[in-house]
Amino acid sequence: MASTIANTDAVQTVVIADPAVIAGGPPLALHRGESDLPFVPYQEGVTFQLIQVDIEAGFFVVRVRGEPGRTIQRHKHTGEIFAFTLAGSWKYLEYPEINTAGSFLYEPAGSVHTLHFPATNDEVTDVWFVLHGANLNLDADGNVESVLDAGAALSVYRAACRNGGLPEPNIIGA
């Protein structure tokens, strides 16, 4: 590719090679199709697919599917969360808003809530989450019972794949 830079004092032509063939050039985009990574059990009635993990940066991307009437333990986030709903609906028991297909939700660090898939849903709810930091899973008294961060999510996902007789998953960043 050539580019010409001109002004009243000089004309300069700069030639730039194809960036795709330059050693050490920009990284390639990484793709995972829906069926490239399995959904595995997270808890009864809830499955998840770990798509990307970056332990050093402290974030992970999961796709969660929840059956109607299921609830995920109350938890606190140490970092911000981004969520996009693909199908079904869900809410936090502590808030009135209901997330439906096409909804986007931002959660600031420090948020505390209990994720619930309403029993009135007539389909499995399907949500993408980008999680920064950790989920501090809380007991009834608000004490931290367990921690789910990028490293723990990777361990849980790999173990569920092994336990299900599935091959080693090809997670972006793992």
Secondary structure by P-SEA (a helix, b strand, c coil): cbbbbbcccbbbbbbbccccccccccccbbbbccccbbbbbccccbbbbbcccccccccbbbbbbbccccccccccccbbbbbbbcccccccccccccccccbbbbbcccccccccccccccbbbbbbbbcccccccccccccccccccaaaaaaaaaaaaaaacccccccccc
